[in-house]
Amino acid sequence: MPFALQIIVKCVRIVIAGTAVFNVSHSVRDYVIRDVEHVNVTDPLTDRVLGAFYCTHSWDPHLKNIVAGFAS
């Protein structure tokens, strides 16, 4: 319908600003790196021990064994 209510520029700006604030607030912890730990990870396919680095966000000793892995 050509005469229906359209999205106005002010509404689009509010939605974009709200989305940006939401995304930054949920990723702010990734900007604060407390320490870089060297960890050994065993590859389950080849049983090789691989050296890796883990960027930690906490100095809590209970979290020292948590490793996040990413494959490309």
N, CA, C and O of each residue as an XYZ file, in Angstrom:
288
protein
N       0.833     -1.184      0.000
C       0.000      0.000      0.000
C       0.876      1.246      0.000
O       1.665      1.439      0.925
N       0.760      2.053     -0.968
C       1.626      3.225     -1.045
C       1.312      4.286      0.005
O       2.170      5.116      0.306
N       0.103      4.281      0.571
C      -0.265      5.319      1.531
C      -0.238      4.815      2.971
O      -0.722      5.498      3.873
N       0.322      3.631      3.193
C       0.402      3.090      4.554
C       1.516      3.794      5.328
O       2.374      4.457      4.746
N       1.484      3.641      6.627
C       2.484      4.262      7.481
C       3.864      3.676      7.169
O       4.038      2.457      7.157
N       4.817      4.528      6.924
C       6.177      4.124      6.574
C       7.092      4.304      7.784
O       6.766      5.055      8.703
N       8.215      3.628      7.784
C       9.207      3.820      8.831
C       9.910      5.141      8.569
O      10.408      5.388      7.471
N       9.943      5.981      9.588
C      10.573      7.284      9.413
C      12.050      7.207      9.812
O      12.476      6.267     10.483
N      12.809      8.196      9.394
C      14.245      8.228      9.611
C      14.564      8.230     11.103
O      15.515      7.571     11.523
N      13.799      8.946     11.903
C      14.044      9.000     13.346
C      13.906      7.616     13.968
O      14.694      7.256     14.842
N      12.941      6.852     13.543
C      12.740      5.496     14.059
C      13.904      4.595     13.665
O      14.358      3.787     14.475
N      14.384      4.720     12.454
C      15.514      3.917     11.993
C      16.761      4.251     12.802
O      17.511      3.348     13.173
N      16.995      5.522     13.081
C      18.150      5.920     13.875
C      18.067      5.359     15.295
O      19.080      4.929     15.847
N      16.892      5.358     15.881
C      16.720      4.812     17.230
C      16.972      3.310     17.236
O      17.606      2.796     18.157
N      16.489      2.605     16.231
C      16.698      1.159     16.154
C      18.186      0.844     15.976
O      18.702     -0.062     16.631
N      18.877      1.570     15.110
C      20.305      1.337     14.891
C      21.105      1.660     16.156
O      22.001      0.902     16.525
N      20.796      2.767     16.818
C      21.503      3.124     18.052
C      21.235      2.091     19.145
O      22.149      1.714     19.878
N      20.004      1.640     19.257
C      19.676      0.621     20.251
C      20.395     -0.686     19.985
O      20.878     -1.330     20.917
N      20.473     -1.085     18.734
C      21.190     -2.304     18.374
C      22.680     -2.173     18.675
O      23.296     -3.116     19.171
N      23.257     -1.024     18.383
C      24.677     -0.806     18.655
C      24.963     -0.846     20.153
O      25.937     -1.471     20.573
N      24.142     -0.197     20.959
C      24.329     -0.206     22.414
C      24.186     -1.623     22.958
O      24.968     -2.037     23.813
N      23.206     -2.363     22.478
C      22.997     -3.740     22.920
C      24.210     -4.607     22.590
O      24.672     -5.368     23.440
N      24.728     -4.503     21.375
C      25.873     -5.315     20.961
C      27.137     -4.958     21.729
O      27.879     -5.854     22.131
N      27.397     -3.691     21.941
C      28.586     -3.283     22.683
C      28.480     -3.727     24.136
O      29.469     -4.171     24.719
N      27.296     -3.613     24.728
C      27.148     -4.007     26.129
C      27.330     -5.508     26.320
O      27.755     -5.936     27.393
N      27.024     -6.308     25.324
C      27.200     -7.750     25.445
C      28.601     -8.228     25.058
O      28.945     -9.380     25.321
N      29.406     -7.379     24.448
C      30.750     -7.799     24.068
C      31.834     -7.020     24.805
O      33.012     -7.156     24.475
N      31.471     -6.215     25.786
C      32.453     -5.384     26.478
C      33.450     -6.236     27.252
O      34.595     -5.815     27.418
N      33.068     -7.412     27.731
C      34.009     -8.253     28.475
C      35.133     -8.780     27.581
O      36.190     -9.160     28.085
N      34.924     -8.808     26.288
C      35.973     -9.260     25.384
C      37.069     -8.213     25.189
O      38.140     -8.529     24.672
N      36.809     -6.970     25.599
C      37.825     -5.939     25.501
C      38.750     -5.926     26.721
O      39.818     -5.314     26.688
N      38.341     -6.598     27.788
C      39.125     -6.623     29.021
C      39.742     -8.008     29.160
O      39.054     -8.964     29.517
N      41.028     -8.114     28.881
C      41.738     -9.389     28.996
C      42.676     -9.278     30.190
O      43.550     -8.412     30.232
N      42.483    -10.162     31.152
C      43.279    -10.114     32.375
C      44.667    -10.724     32.194
O      45.659    -10.168     32.665
N      44.734    -11.852     31.522
C      46.003    -12.546     31.413
C      45.965    -13.500     30.224
O      44.892    -13.924     29.795
N      47.120    -13.831     29.703
C      47.234    -14.812     28.627
C      47.912    -16.043     29.207
O      49.054    -15.969     29.660
N      47.225    -17.159     29.198
C      47.724    -18.401     29.779
C      48.164    -19.360     28.682
O      47.508    -19.461     27.645
N      49.258    -20.059     28.901
C      49.689    -21.111     27.989
C      49.086    -22.422     28.480
O      49.265    -22.793     29.640
N      48.375    -23.123     27.603
C      47.737    -24.388     27.965
C      48.119    -25.456     26.949
O      48.445    -25.153     25.801
N      48.073    -26.700     27.387
C      48.305    -27.833     26.496
C      46.971    -28.512     26.226
O      46.245    -28.866     27.154
N      46.658    -28.690     24.959
C      45.396    -29.303     24.546
C      45.727    -30.563     23.755
O      46.577    -30.536     22.865
N      45.060    -31.658     24.077
C      45.287    -32.914     23.364
C      44.294    -33.035     22.217
O      43.084    -32.919     22.413
N      44.813    -33.267     21.033
C      43.976    -33.485     19.863
C      43.407    -34.902     19.945
O      44.178    -35.861     19.971
N      42.078    -35.061     19.985
C      41.509    -36.403     20.151
C      41.688    -37.306     18.931
O      41.611    -38.528     19.059
N      41.921    -36.738     17.765
C      42.076    -37.558     16.561
C      43.477    -38.150     16.432
O      43.637    -39.288     15.991
N      44.482    -37.380     16.814
C      45.859    -37.843     16.643
C      46.582    -38.081     17.964
O      47.717    -38.556     17.959
N      45.967    -37.770     19.073
C      46.567    -37.873     20.415
C      47.840    -37.047     20.547
O      48.698    -37.357     21.374
N      47.968    -36.017     19.752
C      49.095    -35.092     19.866
C      48.754    -34.012     20.876
O      47.599    -33.601     20.984
N      49.742    -33.557     21.606
C      49.562    -32.452     22.538
C      49.927    -31.160     21.813
O      51.037    -31.006     21.302
N      48.987    -30.253     21.780
C      49.183    -28.984     21.091
C      49.324    -27.869     22.114
O      48.591    -27.836     23.102
N      50.240    -26.975     21.891
C      50.372    -25.787     22.736
C      49.415    -24.726     22.255
O      49.292    -24.485     21.054
N      48.738    -24.092     23.189
C      47.763    -23.068     22.831
C      47.830    -21.938     23.847
O      48.389    -22.096     24.933
N      47.265    -20.823     23.491
C      47.183    -19.683     24.389
C      45.721    -19.366     24.635
O      44.905    -19.389     23.714
N      45.399    -19.070     25.878
C      44.028    -18.757     26.274
C      44.017    -17.384     26.917
O      44.728    -17.145     27.893
N      43.227    -16.496     26.385
C      43.079    -15.159     26.957
C      41.975    -15.218     28.002
O      40.809    -15.437     27.672
N      42.342    -15.025     29.249
C      41.375    -15.166     30.328
C      40.831    -13.803     30.748
O      41.508    -12.782     30.635
N      39.608    -13.815     31.226
C      38.941    -12.596     31.667
C      38.852    -12.521     33.183
O      38.264    -11.587     33.728
N      39.430    -13.498     33.863
C      39.303    -13.553     35.311
C      40.577    -14.107     35.924
O      41.298    -14.880     35.293
N      40.849    -13.707     37.160
C      41.967    -14.260     37.907
C      41.495    -15.342     38.868
O      42.267    -15.793     39.715
N      40.247    -15.762     38.750
C      39.681    -16.782     39.623
C      40.378    -18.121     39.367
O      40.370    -18.597     38.231
N      40.978    -18.740     40.382
C      41.703    -20.000     40.146
C      40.800    -21.156     39.733
O      41.285    -22.136     39.167
N      39.502    -21.067     40.003
C      38.583    -22.135     39.601
C      38.336    -22.138     38.094
O      37.878    -23.139     37.544
N      38.633    -21.039     37.432
C      38.384    -20.932     35.991
C      39.629    -21.192     35.163
O      39.591    -21.018     33.945
N      40.735    -21.604     35.779
C      41.988    -21.742     35.042
C      41.988    -22.912     34.066
O      42.791    -22.919     33.134
N      41.119    -23.898     34.246
C      41.105    -25.065     33.370
C      40.092    -24.948     32.232
O      39.914    -25.900     31.472
N      39.443    -23.832     32.106
C      38.463    -23.642     31.034
C      39.189    -23.148     29.793
O      39.871    -22.124     29.831
N      39.042    -23.875     28.700
C      39.696    -23.510     27.451
C      38.630    -23.439     26.365
O      37.814    -24.349     26.218
N      38.646    -22.374     25.627
C      37.729    -22.238     24.497
C      38.496    -22.568     23.229
O      39.577    -22.026     22.998
N      37.956    -23.441     22.415
C      38.625    -23.836     21.185
C      37.866    -23.362     19.968
O      36.637    -23.424     19.930
N      38.586    -22.895     18.984
C      37.988    -22.457     17.736
C      38.740    -23.105     16.584
O      39.971    -23.110     16.561
N      38.016    -23.636     15.655
C      38.635    -24.258     14.483
C      38.226    -23.485     13.236
O      37.100    -23.001     13.129
N      39.136    -23.382     12.321
C      38.793    -22.693     11.073
C      38.864    -23.637      9.912
O      38.608    -23.239      8.776
